Amino acid sequence: MKDAKTFDELLDRKYGKVGAKKRNEFEGKAHMFIISEMLKEARKEANMTQQQLADKVNTKKSYISRLENGKGNIQLSTLIRIFETGLGRRIGLTFL
């Protein structure tokens, strides 16, 4: 691992090449972490509690909490509803 020259090389060595099961699992968790941090930051910028956000999008506070802690899976439609309806934010997607 010490002789890896790029972050991608490090990931390849530790989790396998892109498409490998272990690599996919790692990247899925990494993406969920990023989404959870973005959600938490947007909610705080909106000066809302988890309960207020949950009420606004018709869900439970415990669900918002799980998402913010990176512990749950989220459907795209729910993610859009939370950000757009609950927080007044727009979501853009990029496919590579």
C-alpha positions in Angstrom: 0.0 0.0 0.0 2.9 2.4 0.7 4.0 2.4 -2.9 0.6 3.4 -4.3 1.0 6.7 -6.2 -2.6 7.7 -6.4 -5.8 7.4 -4.4 -7.3 5.2 -7.1 -4.3 2.8 -6.9 -4.8 2.7 -3.1 -8.4 1.8 -3.6 -7.6 -0.8 -6.2 -5.2 -2.5 -3.9 -7.4 -2.4 -0.8 -10.8 -3.0 -2.3 -10.2 -4.3 -5.8 -10.8 -2.8 -9.2 -13.9 -0.8 -10.0 -16.8 -3.3 -10.4 -15.4 -5.7 -7.8 -17.9 -6.6 -5.0 -15.7 -5.3 -2.2 -15.0 -2.0 -4.1 -18.7 -1.5 -4.9 -19.6 -1.9 -1.2 -16.9 0.6 -0.2 -18.0 3.1 -2.8 -21.7 2.7 -1.8 -20.8 3.5 1.8 -18.7 6.4 0.8 -21.6 7.9 -1.3 -24.0 7.4 1.6 -21.5 9.2 3.9 -21.3 12.2 1.5 -25.1 12.4 1.1 -25.6 12.2 4.9 -23.1 15.1 5.4 -24.8 17.2 2.7 -28.2 16.5 4.3 -27.0 17.4 7.8 -25.3 20.6 6.5 -28.3 21.7 4.5 -30.7 21.1 7.4 -28.5 23.2 9.7 -28.2 26.0 7.2 -32.0 26.0 7.0 -32.0 26.4 10.8 -34.3 23.3 11.1 -34.3 20.5 13.6 -34.6 16.9 12.5 -38.1 16.9 13.8 -39.1 20.0 11.8 -37.6 18.5 8.6 -39.4 15.2 9.2 -42.7 17.0 9.7 -42.3 19.0 6.5 -41.6 15.9 4.4 -44.1 13.6 6.2 -41.6 11.2 7.6 -40.2 10.3 11.1 -37.4 12.1 12.9 -35.7 8.7 13.4 -35.5 8.3 9.6 -33.9 11.7 9.2 -31.5 10.8 12.0 -30.5 7.5 10.4 -29.9 9.2 7.1 -27.8 11.9 8.7 -25.7 9.2 10.4 -25.2 7.3 7.1 -27.2 4.3 8.5 -30.0 3.9 6.0 -30.6 3.5 2.3 -32.6 6.1 0.6 -34.6 6.1 -2.6 -33.9 8.9 -5.1 -37.5 10.1 -4.9 -37.2 10.5 -1.1 -33.9 12.2 -1.4 -35.3 14.7 -3.9 -38.4 15.3 -1.6 -36.2 15.9 1.4 -33.9 18.4 -0.3 -36.4 20.1 -2.6 -39.6 20.1 -0.5 -38.1 20.0 2.9 -35.0 22.2 2.5 -35.8 24.3 -0.6 -32.7 23.0 -2.4 -32.3 21.6 -5.9 -30.6 18.3 -6.7 -28.5 17.7 -9.8 -27.3 14.3 -10.9 -24.2 13.5 -13.0 -23.7 10.1 -14.6 -20.2 9.3 -15.6 
